[in-house]
Amino acid sequence: MASPAARVVVEADKSALADSVAAQFVGKLAQLTQERETVHVSLTGGSMGAAVLERVAGHPGAAMVDFPRVHFWWSDERFLPRAHGERNALQAREALLDSLDIPAANVHEPAAADDGVSLDEAAAAYAVELAQYGTEERPYPEFDICFLGVGPDGHIASLFPDRVEVSVTDVSVLAVRDSPKPPPERVTFTRPVINSSRRVWLVAAGADKAPALGLVLAGASPFSVPAAGASGTSETVVWVDRAAAAELPDDLLED
């Protein structure tokens, strides 16, 4: 993986993993919201993404976070109706966001399939929204924390192995069609947006993730294993349970 070298943190099981990541997330947000006016966080979907947010909602330290300073985004979203259960944003709202006293404008949800826009228009609108918090040279925010799940095939966000989206660097957001994982239509960040993040936290659980994580830590090509190309500018952490860590060398593991 790109510099800085990734830390690998191993927890006993999925529940312990969610607890640990949530505790670190709450602590970091408490610190960041004391230090700056605006904090940008990119969320991920999936069962682990939702589990972490549920733990954040119930964490006693969450009271120390100045949540109105936090802006929430998603590294990818399924182009489905807004109330569809597989929307990453809906899962995050139910797990945490709806319980927070934050301005609606702080939740940057990509357009949905029933919003009256096309997939291409949804991607373009999300890019415009990102640019409002970026610079001329970097038309997107520098995320303080970027959460990423890792698929069994090594995909992150909606960047799938050996597809053209992985190599795109001149735009911030792409429309994805014919996704190898349903649903077929999605909106995704490109690699430059992810890799400009200060902290990239990859979270994976389950034995089916072990082969991909082995390739990630072995320095596989990011075009064949997109997760291998994800890194933060100041910190990269791979959070796993013991099942997902099964194929990782012991000298890389941190309990």
C-alpha positions in Angstrom: 0.0 0.0 0.0 1.0 3.6 -0.5 2.9 5.5 2.2 2.3 5.8 5.1 2.3 2.1 5.8 -0.9 0.6 7.0 -1.5 -0.5 10.5 -3.5 -3.7 10.9 -5.7 -3.9 14.1 -7.3 -7.2 14.9 -10.3 -7.8 17.1 -11.8 -11.1 18.2 -15.0 -11.0 16.2 -17.4 -8.7 14.4 -19.0 -7.3 17.5 -15.7 -6.5 19.2 -14.5 -5.0 15.9 -17.5 -2.6 15.7 -17.0 -1.6 19.3 -13.3 -0.8 18.8 -13.8 1.2 15.6 -16.7 3.1 17.0 -14.7 4.0 20.1 -11.8 5.3 18.0 -14.1 7.2 15.8 -15.9 8.9 18.7 -12.5 9.8 20.3 -11.1 11.2 17.0 -14.3 13.2 16.3 -14.3 14.7 19.8 -10.7 15.8 19.2 -11.3 17.2 15.7 -14.4 19.1 16.5 -12.6 20.9 19.3 -9.8 21.8 16.9 -11.6 23.0 13.8 -14.8 24.6 12.6 -15.6 21.9 10.0 -14.8 18.2 9.9 -15.5 16.0 6.9 -16.2 12.3 7.2 -16.9 9.8 4.4 -19.0 6.9 5.4 -19.3 3.4 4.0 -22.2 1.0 3.7 -22.6 -2.7 4.5 -23.3 -4.5 7.7 -20.0 -3.4 9.3 -20.6 0.2 8.3 -24.0 0.2 9.9 -22.8 -1.7 13.0 -20.1 0.8 13.7 -22.6 3.7 13.5 -25.0 2.0 15.8 -22.2 1.7 18.3 -21.3 5.3 17.9 -25.0 6.3 18.6 -24.8 4.4 22.0 -21.3 5.4 23.0 -21.1 7.6 26.1 -18.2 9.6 24.6 -20.5 10.7 21.7 -21.7 13.5 24.0 -18.2 15.1 23.7 -18.5 15.4 19.9 -19.7 18.7 18.5 -21.7 17.0 15.8 -23.0 20.2 14.1 -19.4 20.7 12.9 -19.3 17.4 11.1 -20.3 16.9 7.5 -21.1 13.4 6.4 -20.6 12.0 2.9 -20.6 8.6 1.3 -17.8 7.2 -0.9 -20.4 5.4 -2.9 -24.1 5.0 -3.1 -26.6 2.7 -4.8 -28.8 4.4 -7.3 -32.0 3.2 -5.9 -35.2 4.9 -4.5 -34.4 7.0 -1.5 -36.4 4.8 0.9 -34.8 1.5 -0.4 -33.3 -0.6 2.3 -30.0 -1.1 0.4 -29.3 2.7 0.2 -26.1 3.3 2.3 -27.5 6.7 3.4 -30.7 5.2 4.7 -28.8 2.6 6.7 -26.6 5.4 8.2 -29.6 7.6 8.9 -31.3 4.8 10.8 -28.2 3.8 12.7 -27.0 7.2 13.7 -27.6 10.3 11.7 -31.3 10.7 12.4 -30.6 10.8 16.1 -28.1 13.7 15.8 -29.0 17.3 16.2 -27.2 18.5 13.1 -28.2 20.8 10.2 -29.8 18.9 7.3 -27.1 20.5 5.0 -24.4 18.6 6.9 -25.6 15.3 5.4 -24.5 15.1 1.8 -26.5 12.2 0.4 -26.2 11.5 -3.4 -29.4 11.8 -5.4 -31.7 8.8 -5.5 -33.4 7.0 -8.4 -36.7 8.6 -7.5 -35.4 12.1 -7.4 -36.2 12.8 -11.0 -32.6 12.8 -12.2 -30.6 10.3 -14.3 -27.6 8.4 -13.0 -25.2 10.7 -14.8 -26.9 13.8 -13.4 -26.7 12.3 -9.9 -22.9 11.8 -10.3 -22.4 15.3 -11.7 -24.5 16.9 -8.9 -22.5 15.1 -6.2 -19.2 16.3 -7.8 -20.5 19.9 -7.7 -21.4 19.5 -4.1 -18.0 18.1 -3.3 -16.3 21.1 -5.1 -18.1 23.5 -2.8 -15.8 22.3 0.0 -12.6 22.0 -2.0 -10.2 24.2 -3.8 -9.5 24.9 -7.4 -6.6 22.4 -7.4 -8.6 19.9 -5.3 -12.3 20.1 -6.1 -13.4 18.0 -3.1 -12.8 18.2 0.7 -9.8 16.7 2.3 -11.7 14.1 4.4 -10.6 13.9 8.0 -11.7 10.2 8.1 -12.7 8.1 5.1 -14.3 4.8 6.1 -14.1 2.0 3.5 -15.5 -1.5 3.5 -13.5 -4.2 1.6 -15.4 -6.7 -0.6 -14.3 -10.3 -1.0 -13.0 -9.3 -4.4 -11.0 -6.5 -3.0 -13.3 -3.7 -4.1 -13.7 -0.4 -2.2 -16.6 2.1 -2.7 -17.9 1.1 -6.1 -14.4 0.7 -7.6 -14.3 -2.9 -8.7 -11.3 -5.0 -9.9 -10.1 -4.6 -13.5 -12.7 -2.0 -14.4 -12.1 1.4 -16.0 -13.4 3.3 -13.0 -10.3 2.3 -10.9 -8.0 4.1 -13.3 -10.0 7.4 -13.6 -8.1 10.3 -11.9 -9.5 13.4 -13.7 -12.9 13.6 -12.0 -14.1 13.2 -8.4 -17.3 11.2 -9.0 -18.3 8.6 -11.5 -21.5 6.9 -12.6 -21.1 3.1 -12.5 -23.2 0.9 -14.7 -23.3 -2.9 -14.9 -21.7 -3.3 -11.4 -20.5 -6.8 -10.8 -22.3 -6.6 -7.5 -26.0 -5.7 -7.5 -27.5 -3.2 -7.8 -26.1 -2.4 -11.2 -26.2 1.4 -11.0 -24.1 3.3 -8.5 -22.3 6.6 -7.8 -18.8 6.4 -6.5 -15.8 8.5 -5.5 -12.7 8.1 -7.6 -9.3 7.1 -6.1 -7.9 10.6 -5.9 -10.7 11.7 -3.6 -10.2 8.7 -1.3 -6.4 9.0 -1.3 -6.5 12.7 -0.4 -8.1 11.8 2.9 -6.0 12.4 6.0 -7.1 9.1 7.5 -8.3 6.0 5.6 -9.9 3.3 7.8 -10.7 0.1 6.0 -13.0 -2.2 8.0 -13.6 -5.8 7.1 -14.9 -8.8 8.9 -15.5 -12.5 8.0 -13.5 -15.3 6.5 -14.6 -14.4 3.0 -12.6 -11.2 3.2 -9.3 -13.0 4.2 -8.0 -13.7 0.7 -8.5 -10.1 -0.5 -6.9 -8.7 2.6 -3.9 -10.9 2.1 -3.5 -9.4 -1.3 -4.0 -5.9 0.0 -1.2 -6.2 2.5 1.0 -8.0 0.0 1.0 -4.9 -2.2 -1.2 -6.2 -5.0 -2.0 -4.0 -8.0 -4.7 -1.5 -7.1 -6.3 -2.1 -10.5 -6.8 -5.8 -9.7 -7.3 -5.3 -6.0 -8.6 -1.7 -5.5 -8.3 -1.8 -1.7 -4.6 -2.2 -2.2 -4.5 1.3 -3.6 -6.3 3.0 -0.7 -4.2 5.1 1.8 -4.5 8.2 3.9 -2.1 11.0 3.8 -1.4 10.7 7.5 -2.8 7.4 8.6 -4.0 4.1 7.0 -5.6 1.6 9.3 -7.0 -1.8 8.4 -9.5 -3.0 11.0 -10.3 -6.7 10.9 -11.7 -9.5 13.0 -9.7 -12.7 13.4 -11.6 -14.5 10.7 -10.7 -11.8 8.1 -7.1 -11.8 9.4 -6.6 -15.5 8.8 -4.2 -15.0 5.8 -2.2 -12.0 7.1 1.3 -12.5 8.4 1.6 -12.3 12.2 4.2 -9.6 12.1 1.7 -7.1 10.6 -1.0 -7.7 13.2 -1.7 -5.4 16.1 -4.2 -6.5 18.8 
